[in-house]
Structures are given as C-alpha cells and as structure tokens.
Amino acid sequence: MTAKSNLDEFNEWIENRYPHHPEFLQATKELAADVMPIYNAHADYKRYNVLKRLSEPERVVHFAVHWMNDKGEVEVNRGWRVQHSGLIGPYKGGLRFHPTVNESVLKFLAFEQSFKNALTGLPMGGAKGGSEFNPKGRSDNEIMRFCQAFMQELQRHIGPRTDVPAGDINVGAREIGFLYGQYRRMHNEFGGSLTGKDIDFGGSHVRTEATGFGLIYMLQCVLKHHDDEIEGKRIAISGAGNVALHAALKAAELGGTVISLSNSRGSLIKEEGLSSADIRWAIENRMNEDNILTALADERGGSWFKGEKPWGCACDVALPCATQNELDEPSAKRLAGNHCKYLLEGANMPTTHEAKTLIADAGIVFVPGKAANAGGVAMSGMEMSQNAAFERKTFARLDDELKAIMTYIHDRCAEEGKEDDRVDYAKGANITAFRQLANAMVAQGV
C-alpha cells in the first residue's frame, strides 16, 4: 500500500468516525499529511497503529452544570474535559468558557495541545475543557457560583498527577481563583491542581505574559534563522486579548512597529506604530472598557475600521492571535499582495487550510500555533514545577527560561522541517511532536 493510499485510508476513517466535527477533522488530517511518510517508514508505528490511536482522545468527559443566577433561577450548562493524550505526562490544557464551545472545538484543541506540549520538552500530556457558559454580562457572584458548580463535577477527573487545567478564553485569574478555591475545599489540600493561579496563592510570574512574549521570542528565532531581525519590522496583529496585547508589547519593546490590533467588531490601525505606552494603557484599562480598541484610538490615536480585519495594510509580519480559522483565503491573498514575509500563529489553528496553501505558494514563512504559541503552556509547566518544589522563581529567571524553551522548540522544528533552501516549520513541528508521542506509545505497549 502506498503512502498516498495510506493517507486516503486514514482520512476516510477519521471522516466516517467524526463527520460532524469539522475543526477536529482539519487538525487531524493536516497532521496526518505531514507525518505519513514517517509513519510508513517505521514498522513499529504501523504495527501499533499509532496514527489512529494518537487521533482518538483517550477520554471525553461530558457533564451537566447546574447553578443559580442572581434572580434565584437555576440555569443548566454543559461542561466537557477532553483528555487527549497522557503518554508523556499528566493531561495539561486550558478551560474555555464561551458560547462557541462544543465537543468538536475542544477535541481539536486537545489534539493540538498534545503535540504542542510534546514540543516543549516538558513532561505534559494534552487536554482541553470548558463550557458554552458566557461570563459576559454576568455578575462576579454568578461567575463564582458557576465556577464552583463546574468544579463540583470536574474535580473527579483532575489532580496534580492526573490532569492540571489552566485558563483559556474567558477563564482568567478571577475564574481560576474560584475554580481552585472550590477544588481546594473539596479535597482539603493545597497543591498544583490548576495553573494560572494568582501570584499570592501558588501562581507564577510571567504566566500572564507567557504566550504573547513566547510568540515574539519565536519570531526572533525565525528571523535570526533567516538572517533577519525584528527592528523596524511592520507587524500586523489580530486580537485584543491577553496574547495579542502582550505580543504587541514585547514586539514594540524590541523595536518592531506594531500597526494593528483587532476584535470581533473591527480593527485598530496605527500606521506609525503603537508604542509600548499605548499598549500598556490598553492592558491596564481593557477590563474597564466595552471596546478597548476604540477607547485606545480615542485616547492614544489611530484609526478604527468597523467590521474590518487587520490584514489589508502593508506588513512584514502577520501574527493572528484571535481564534481558530480567522485568517481565511481572501485575507491570505491580501497578505501576499502586501508582501508579508512571515506569519506566526498566536492562536490555535487561526489559519484555514485554504489560506495555508496560498501562504505556502506565496513563499511566506509560516509557523503553526503548536510551535509559536507554546509559551503559555510552557510557563504552566514551570508553575507546576514551582508548586511541586514549594518555590517561586523570579520574573527575570522565568523569562529567560521561556526564551530558552522557545529557542529549543524552534531549533527542533527547523531541523526536522529542513527542505533544501527553506524550512517547513509546520511539517517540522508535526513530525517532531509525532515522533515523541509515537515512540512513547510504542514503548508503553497496548
């Protein structure tokens, strides 16, 4: 059987198995296309059927969340925890509270997380979880009661050596505090059962900044590999959350010209570049504004484009940091037409399959999220280590360790993805992580 027919057989198998899970299908099929030659070349991989086994979550937990709102009404939400792979360490991945959460999204995120975590070199498996609960417009007391009810169910399935959740979209320090408090009371122990905690009770320095900072450290590695530098580069960023703002801050501090931020309502463009002071203002005030980007434009300058994406301006670097499949084929055409040279994913799979094909054809250097945005989970791993050792490292030391991990990820992906005079970082990331997980699976038997 040829490599192509093996790939066709896998795609047919996964499509028949999960016909209504489009995000999960996209993630698994893209990985399979890159790793199939490696799979075919190793008899043990085929003997142990590692590709299909790595594409099937080890466990999907689905539960009801019953809680009482401020009106005294009982509401019912759904909760999930997808524990995809525990081959190389306890399950590790965030919790997301958002109306778009469903099993397909969480399975794709957990799948990606498993390979992302393998790239860091830290002993962490992959998982993801959350609920379709929307905290927007809810009172602090409602959010607290929801988090307590959510943890009442989730606590059966997690623990420092089993599964260590973290935050994700709409799950920040406030929500992690409520979740952790409920877990601590129920288990009568203080430990590393969640990461992303407040610094006052076991949290880590650099955790808030880690994904955004790590993205820029990866960008520096990519630029250096291509005999280039960040100084003076025009950098277009989508998103206005934690990742986007801290990526923008670090890029500006290092001499890059950050020309955009965006949200679901439109884009802020500042052609001369957002300064570090501009971005710090946004970080400090974003919880107090209905739309931090229009407020930023009013306060510090720039132009607001309602309903527009940020990819229409001339830029050297594009950093999509919002959500999955946000950068589509028309957006990729605009980037190619504006002579963009580098695209690094700050979110999880923000680029559609069609857009990736166009980006490759245009010769744009592309780094997937599983490599480029691994800084957050790397710092979560370091928080776990600090909790286990009952210690707290300094901001500077952890920032240095974050840079070292992002350099390590870059070098592994660049080596595995080397092709003549270019580097295919997506293929390099997929193959590197696949080898590690596949070897662990073979070693541990069936």
N, C-alpha and C positions, 0 to 999 in steps of 0.2 A: 504494500500500500504506500503510495507516495505521500510526501509532506503535504501537498495541496489537498489530497483526498482526506488525510487525517484531519486537516483543519476544517474542511467541509463537514466531516462527520461530527466533529466537536460542536460546530456552530449549529448544526441541525439538532443535536442532542440538547444543547442549552436553550435553544429557541422553543423546542417542544416542552421542556421542563418548566420554563418561566415565560410563557407567551405574553403575559400582562405586566412584565417588569422591565420597561424599556431602559431605564438607567443602568440596571444591573446587567442587562444584555450588552449594552455598549461597553461597559468596563471589562467584562469577561472576554468578549470577542476581540477587543483591541489587544489585550494582554496575550491571548492565545495566538494571534497572528505573529507577534514578536517572538514568542518562546517556542513555537512548534519545532523549528529546526533543532533546538537544544533537546527538546523532549524526544524527538525521533532518534537522536544520536546516542541516547542513554538507555540501555536495555532495562536497567532497574527502574527508571522513571515510567517506562511503559508497563513493565511487569506489575508495579504497584499502582498503576493508573493514577499517577499523581496530579495530572492536569485536571481531570474531572473532580477528583477529591478536593483539590485546592479551590475549585469553583463552587463548591457546595458548603454553605455555612454549617459549622459543627452544631450550632444550636440557635433557634429563633424563639425567643420568649415573648409572648403576646399577653397583655393583661389589661384589665379594666381599672380605671382610676376614678373613684367616687369621692367627691369633695363638696364642701358647702361654700357658696359665694356670700357676699356681704348682705344680700337680701334674704338670706336664710333658705335659699333654694339649693337643692342638691343637683350638681351637674355630673355628667359622665363623660370622661375622655378615654382615649385609648393610649396604651403605653407599649413600647417594644424595647427589647435588647437583643441585638443580633451579635452573637459571639461567633465570629467567623473562623478564626484560627488561634489555637493556643499552643502551637507547635514549639515556639521558641521562648515563651514566657506567658505570664498572666494576660488575659484579654485586656486590651487598652484602647480606649477611644471615647469620643465625646458624647454628650447628650444634647439633643436639639429639640427645642420647643417652638414649633412653627406650624401654621396651617397646611403647609405643603408636605409635611412629614407623612410618609406611608412606608409600607414594607419594602417596596422596590428601591426607594431612595436610601433607606437605611442599609439594605443589603449591598447596594453599590458602594456606599460609604465605608461599610465594614470590610468589604473586599479590598478596596483601595487602601484602607488603614492597615490591613495585614501586610501588604507589600511595602507600604511606606515605613512602617515600624521596623521591618526587616532591614531596610536600607540604613537605618541609624546605627546599626551595630549594637543596639541595646537589647536586653532580653525582654521583649514585649510582644505579645500576640496582638491580634486585631479585632476590634469590636466597634459597634456604634449603637446608639439608642436614642429614645426620645418620645415625643408625643405631638399630636396635632393641636394641643393646647396653645393658645396665643396669649402671651402675657401682656401684649399691648393693650392699654386702657384698663388694666386690672390694678386694684389697689395692692399695696405691699402685703396686707393681711391675706388677700385672696391668693397671691402668688405663694405666700408661705404655706397656706393650707393645701394648695395644690401640690407643692413640692413634698410636703410631709406625706400626703396620700400616695404620691408617686413612689416615694422611697419605701413606704409601707409594703409595697409589692416587690419593688426591685431588690430590696435588701436580701431576699432569699438567694439571689443569684450572683452576688458580688462579694468582694473581700480582698485584702492586700495581696494574697497569693492566688486569687481566683480571677477577679475581674476588677479593674480600677477605672471607673468612669472619670471623665473630665467635663469641661464646658464646651459649648459649641454655640450656634446661633441662638440668641435669646437666653442662653444659660451662662451668666457671668458670675462675678463674685457673690452677688446677693443670692442668687439661686443655689449656687454651690454651698453657701453657708447654711441655707435652710435644709438642703438635702443632707449635708454632712451632719448637722445637728440632730436630725431625726435618726440617721444611721447610728451615731454615737450613743444616743439614749437607748435605742433598741438593743444594741449589742454590748453596752456597758464597757466599751473600750475606746481608747484614743489611738488611732493608727492611720495608715496611708490608704484608706478605703476609697478616697476620691482625691483627685488633684485639681489645681486651680483654686485652692483654698486661699483665704485671706492670710496675709503675712503674719497676723497675730496668732493664728492657730494652725501652724504647720505648713503654710504656703511658702512659695519660693520667690525670691527676686527674679526678675526678667520674664516671669511667666506671662504677664500681660503683653509684653513687647515681643515675645519669642518668635511667633510665626511671621510677623512683619519684618522684624530685624533679620531673621534667618533667611527670608526671601532675598533681601538685599545682599547678605553675605554670599548667598548662592550666585546672585547676579555678578558680584565682584569676581568670584571664581571663574564663571563663564567668560567674562570679559578678559580676564588675565589669560585664560587658555587661548583666546583669540587675539592676543597681543593688543588689547584694548583697555580702556579704563572708564570709570563712571563719571569723572569730572566733565561737566558740560553736556552730558547726555540729556536729551529731552525724553522724559519718562511719563507715559500716559498710564494712569492707574484708575481702575474701576472699583467701586465700592466706597463706603464711608464708615465702615465698622472698624473693629479693633485691628484687623490685619492690614487693611488699606491705609489707615491713618498712621500706624507705626512703620509700615514700609515707606510711606511718603516722608515721614520724619527722618528716618535713617538715611534715605536717599538724598534728601536735602542737606543733611549734616555732612554727607560725604562729597558734596559738590555737584550732585545731579540737579537738573531743572525739572521739577515735578509740575506738569502742566494741567493735570486733571484729577478730579475725584468724581464719583457718581453715586446715585442711588436709584431706586425703582421709579423715581419721579423725574429724573433728568440728570444733567451733568454740569459740573462747575469747571470752567476752563479759565486758566490764568496763563496767558502766553509767556509772560516774563518769568513765570515760575512761582510756586508757593514757597514762602520762606519757612524756616524752622519755626519762627514765632507764629506765623499763620497757622501752621499745623498744630502746634501746641495749644493754641487758642481753641481750635476745633476739638481736640482731645479733652480739654478741660471743661468745655461747655456743651458737649454733644448730648448729655442726658437732660439738659435744660431747654433744648430747642426742639420744636416739631420737625424742622428740616434744618439740620446743622449746616448744610451746604449753601442754602440761600442766606442763612444768617452769616455764614463766613464771607460770602460775597458782599453783603451789606457792610460788614464790619471791617474787612481787610482787603476788599477789591476782588475783581474777577467777574466773569460773565456767566449767568445761569441760562442753560438751554433746556427748556422743559421738554420731557419726553425723548431726549436725545441720548445716545450712547457716546462714550468719550473717545471713540476710535477714529474720528474724522480729521483730527489735527495731525500735522507732520510730527513724527516722533521717531526716536531711535530705539526705544524700549517700550514694550507693552506689558503691563502687569495686571491681568484680570484677577480681581480679589473679591468678587461678589458672590456668585453662586453657580451651580452647575449649568452648563450649556448656555451661558450668557453671551459668549462670543461666537456668533454664527458665521455662515459663509459670506454674506454681504459685509459684515464687519471685517472679516479676514481680507476681503478684496480691498477695502479702504486702507487697511494697514499696509498691504503690499504696495498699493498705489502711492502711499505716502512714504515709501522707502524705509519702513520699520525693519530693523536688523535682528532684534532679539525679542522673544516672547517667553516669559516665565509665568507659570500658573501659580497664583497666590491662593486660589480657592481649589476645591476638589472638583476636578473634571469640568472647568468652566468653558472649555472649547469643544464645540461639536465635532463629530467625526469628519463631516464635510469640510469644516473650517481647517482642521488639521491637515487634510490632504492639500488644500490650497496653500497653506503656510509652508508645507514641505516643498511644493512645486516652486514657490517664490524664493526659496533659499533662506528663509528666516530661521534662525537658530531657535529651537523650541525645547523647553524644559518642562516636563509634566509636573503636576502638583505633588505626586507621590515623592518626588525628589525636592522640588523647590519650596514646598510649604511644610516640610517635615520639622521645622524648628520648634513648632508648638509642642508636638508630641515628644520631641527630644527633651525639651525642658520639663515636660510632665514626668518623663522617666527620671530626670535628675531630682525632681521633687520627691518621687517615690524613694529614691536612694537616700535623700536627706532625712525623710521621715523614718526610714528603717534604721538609720545610724543615729537618730536624735541629734542632728546637727543642722546648722544653717550656714550656707556659703554666702559670700559677699556678691553684690551685683557684678562687680568687675570680674571676679573669678568665673561666675556663671556665664557672663557674656563671652569671655574667652573660650570657655568650653563649648558654647553654642557655635562660635566661629569654627572651632576645630571639627565639630560634628558635621557642619555644612560642607566644609572642605573635604572631609572624608567621604561624604555622600557624592559630592561632585566627582572626585577622583575615581571612585568605583564605577560610576555611570559612564564617565568619559572613557575609561579603559575598556569596558565591556561594549560600549557603543561606537567604538572607533571604526570608521569605514573610509578607507583611502585618505582623502584630504578633508574629511568632515567628521563630525561626531553626531550620531543619532542618540540624543540623550533619552528619548522616550524608550527606545529599544534597550539602551544600556540599563536604564532603571528597571525595566520589566525583567530582563534576563538576570540581572544581579540579584534582585529580590527572589525571583523564582528559584534560582539555584539554591539559595539558602533554605527556603521553605521546603523545596523538594528533597534536598539532602536530609533535612530533619525528619521528613515524613518517611523516607526510606529507612533511616536509621531506627525509627521507633516502631516499625512494623505496622501490621493492620490490626 
